[in-house]
Amino acid sequence: MAAELSSTGQFRGADSSHPASGGVEIVKLKGGGLGVKLKGDFKVRGGPDLRVWLSDASNPRNGRAVRSKDYVDLGRLKSSSGEQIYRIPASADVADANSVVIWCRAFGVFFGSATLK
């Protein structure tokens, strides 16, 4: 399912070494535009250079599945837990987005994802 304003999902970690959990949703931002909101229950194991990606991958469970699809890098993960919001660039085609991914750019490691429904 492509992302839309009411899209939500639940994070699942890549494996026991890279746990991730908590909710995510696509939200309308004050002042216009859309964002990805990691909810207050969000948690991921910390790592170097973790990034938040809005991805075209459907239900990705590994790095190869993520890298084989288009994505938009929304920026550096602000915190390994808690509520945080990332602006989706106006140039991004949100209609093609199927998941939110936590990715370690420095080492090319998949930490987890949430499929948007």
Protein Blocks (a to p, Z undefined) as FASTA:
>chain_A
ZZdfklccddddfblmlgceddddddddehiajdddddfkbccdddehiacdddfbehia
bfklmmmpccddebjcfbfgdjddddddfkbcfklpcbdcdddfknopafbdcddZZ
